[in-house]
Amino acid sequence: IELFERYVPQSIDYVLNGVIGGEAQEKLVQVIPITSIDLVKQLCSTLDAYWAFDQETMNPADQVRPSTECMFVYCIIWSMGAQLLQSSRERFEAFIKDRCTQRLPDGSLY
């Protein structure tokens, strides 16, 4: 839940409206229009596909581990940023990297 709260509302505002922290920026360009609910559905599907979640060994009360946040960032880049043009992908990637508390690769995440 913590990662969803940290990334999802801000990412939706930026992808769909060009808003960062309440301030309007240049809007990102989508290849195809997509709604906020579809962005979240894509994220959940991507998380489900890539995340090996073992309910018996993971306690929901556990702190978010660094590897967990890195996997979440990978999934948000490839779900919410998938329908963006290349120039907008670069801006979205920088936006996500600025919010991440973990060390990410210097190169592109796409």
C-alpha positions in Angstrom: 0.0 0.0 0.0 2.8 2.4 0.8 4.3 2.1 -2.7 0.9 2.6 -4.3 0.3 5.8 -2.2 3.8 7.1 -3.0 3.8 6.6 -6.7 0.3 6.0 -8.2 -1.7 9.2 -7.6 1.3 11.4 -8.6 2.0 9.3 -11.7 -1.6 9.4 -12.9 -1.6 13.2 -12.4 1.6 13.5 -14.4 0.8 11.1 -17.2 -2.8 12.3 -17.8 -2.7 15.9 -16.8 1.0 17.0 -16.8 0.7 18.0 -13.2 3.6 17.6 -10.7 3.1 18.6 -7.1 0.1 20.7 -8.0 1.9 22.6 -10.7 1.2 22.3 -14.4 4.1 21.1 -16.6 4.3 20.3 -20.3 1.8 17.4 -20.8 3.2 14.0 -21.7 2.2 12.7 -25.1 0.4 9.3 -25.3 0.4 7.1 -28.4 -3.1 6.1 -27.5 -5.4 7.7 -25.0 -5.9 5.8 -21.8 -7.9 6.4 -18.6 -6.7 6.5 -15.0 -8.4 3.2 -14.2 -6.7 1.5 -17.2 -3.3 2.8 -16.0 -3.9 1.2 -12.6 -5.2 -2.0 -14.2 -2.0 -2.2 -16.3 0.1 -1.7 -13.2 -1.7 -4.4 -11.3 -1.4 -6.8 -14.2 2.3 -6.1 -14.5 2.9 -6.5 -10.8 1.0 -9.8 -10.9 3.0 -11.1 -13.8 6.5 -10.1 -12.5 6.1 -10.3 -8.7 6.7 -13.7 -7.2 4.5 -13.2 -4.2 4.5 -16.0 -1.6 1.8 -15.4 0.9 3.2 -18.0 3.4 6.6 -16.3 3.7 5.7 -12.6 3.5 4.1 -10.9 6.3 1.9 -7.9 5.2 3.2 -5.9 8.1 6.8 -6.2 6.9 8.6 -3.0 5.9 9.0 -2.3 2.2 12.3 -3.9 1.1 14.6 -2.2 -1.4 14.1 -5.0 -3.9 10.3 -4.5 -3.5 10.5 -0.8 -4.4 12.8 -1.5 -7.4 10.4 -4.1 -8.8 7.5 -1.7 -8.2 9.4 1.0 -10.1 10.1 -1.4 -13.0 6.4 -2.3 -13.2 5.2 1.3 -13.0 7.6 2.4 -15.8 6.4 -0.5 -18.0 2.7 -0.1 -17.3 1.9 3.6 -16.8 4.7 4.7 -19.1 4.2 2.1 -21.8 1.8 4.1 -24.0 4.0 7.3 -24.0 6.0 8.6 -26.9 9.8 8.2 -26.5 10.4 11.9 -25.5 7.6 11.6 -22.9 8.9 8.3 -21.7 12.2 10.0 -20.8 10.5 12.7 -18.8 8.3 10.1 -17.0 11.3 8.0 -16.2 13.1 11.0 -14.7 9.9 11.8 -12.7 9.8 8.3 -11.3 13.6 8.2 -10.6 13.3 11.5 -8.6 10.7 9.8 -6.3 12.5 6.5 -5.8 14.3 6.1 -2.5 16.5 3.2 -3.9 19.5 3.3 -6.2 18.4 2.6 -9.8 20.5 2.0 -12.9 22.0 5.2 -14.5 20.8 4.2 -17.9 17.2 3.9 -19.2 14.7 1.7 -17.4 12.9 1.1 -20.6 
